[in-house]
Amino acid sequence: MRPAVEVINVTKIYPNGVKAIDGVSFSVGQGEVFGILGANGAGKTSLIKVITTLLKPTSGSVKLLGLDVQKNPAEGKNMLGVVSQDINLDTYLTVKQNLCFQCRYFGISGRDSEKRIAEWMELLGISDVAEAMIYTLSGGTKRKVMVARAFITDPKVLILDEPTNGLDPLVREVVWEQIIKFRQSGKTVLLSTHHFEEARKLCDRMGVIHRGKMIACDHDLTDIENIFKSMVAS
């Protein structure tokens, strides 16, 4: 079975000369949750942006289910559900409108769309703000909308960059449960986090990124924890 995600010797150097990603390679199997651990500024978000085609790598390639996403960005995006670190909702639309447009983009029918939207709004506790404009909401509520938007199309691969930041503990548990259910359905999750306990709870495998390099991957869990903690402390 081909990997769901293949990152092949990816490097990203910004115009100012900063090397955000330095020759990173790893693969994620279908039906697997893979965690990318790293402190803030380690290169996690730059890597996520390359995988989701928001950034073009300086060198290397990314494949989703065998598809080169740099050569086929539209097809690649159609496989993905994404929670980015930055809030990227349409701020002058309502919560429901944001979710409706996501469903429409992915070709989900009106009746099915309405059902999914109602289910996810109830699950995440945002039904009461369905008609509220995004710009009026708190950061935590916006994050809930982004989580709903990522899951609602039932993508082949979920890309989650610090998805539970700003969520209260009860909602965080709900999101964790949905990630586990998604994986149990045979789908794939790539989770970027700087919380080791979150990674421990959710991930089948982990890698640690530091200063743009993947310095540990598939090590014993205790080794991963010790390496990660030493990087955060340095």
Summary of the structure (lengths in Angstrom):
residues: 234
radius of gyration: 17.4
end to end distance: 39.0
largest distance: 52.4
contacts: 743
relative contact order: 0.19
helix: 40%
strand: 26%
